[in-house]
């Protein structure tokens, strides 16, 4: 038999990669925020298997801490193996069947993303519109519910693109009147803004790890209440996304511990520590800290002659949109803050592109010394613009 020589290895892409070294940025944009040092330390711990008894116990603790931070008793409360957008998609993938009417409140960029995702699962998507930076009142929601009779009402509690907070008083009662599930985006509010999922009658919610939880992106809280789980279990069609099918994933996070996929071990370490830090501080104290830090920022901006885009009564303490003054190049200012001061802030998304800066004071970063540093740097670069 004639021996055939194997192909020669190509060294075309065998670069001499430098050692990894990232600049020391202060991340005061809309996310990610800087991870707490104890979170980073936890993520560096040695790995165990995803079915190791010690990891299974950590999973239980993560679920309990998630219930505390969200103020819920929901059994199906887990971290999704993916970023916040994965948890966002999971809520829709599991509860939307083809033809279901999904009504989305669109008052910013992430309402539009909910519509895009829901359409991909065959939903009959409808929307109620509001100018970016404003919130819906109960009468507007009632009118939309009467018109569209949705199976799901999706609202963004903390709109990352605008810095606006959606009030929820009376919304769950409205949803139950119309036999409709309430879905809530809490990506920029969980761990930094008051949240009472059970008290507010929220049927399903999702969040991200990289904002007020001060954990790197890559793992995402998800919770489904009894009514959402019931809709999942009586589906006529399979969940169209195998990876995010909670009827399967929940068997791993439940008593069965049935293998579904290999959990991101070290990301769970990080999330555990992030949630533990919130429990140590206490929710009331943490919410108060975020509000006091935001108040300090808002006062400082006002003293500089800068105005906030969102009315104070619905303004998020975790994320502030600042109006860019006429004649000022917003991108140039943000670039100088980054290159000269190592401070990251972001510009606007969508309709607010070029009109605002987005400043995040979330989790570990929500501290008065960060406000003092940011205001001083912003004052300096604006004076030289």
Buried (B, 14 or more C-beta within 10 A) or exposed (E): EEEEEEEEEEEEEEEEEEEEEEEEEBBBBBBBBBBBEBBBEBBEEEEBEBEEEEBBEBBEBBBEBBBBBBBBEBBBBBBBBBBBBBBBBBBBBBBBBEEBBBBBBBBBBBBBBBBEBBBBBBBBBBBBEBEBBBBBEBEBBBEBBEEBEBBBBBBBBBBBBBBBBBBBEBBBEBBBEBEBBBBBBBBBBBBBBBBEBBEBBBBBBBBBBBBBBBBBBBBBBBBBBEBBBEBBEEEEEEBBBEBBBBBBBBBBBEEEEEEBEEBBBBBBBBBBBBBBBBBEBEBEEBBBBBBBBBEBBBEBBEEBEBEBBBEEEBBBBBBBBBBBBEEBEBEEBBEBBBEEBBBBBBBBBEBBEEBBBBBBBBBBBBBEEBBEBBBEBBBBBBEEE
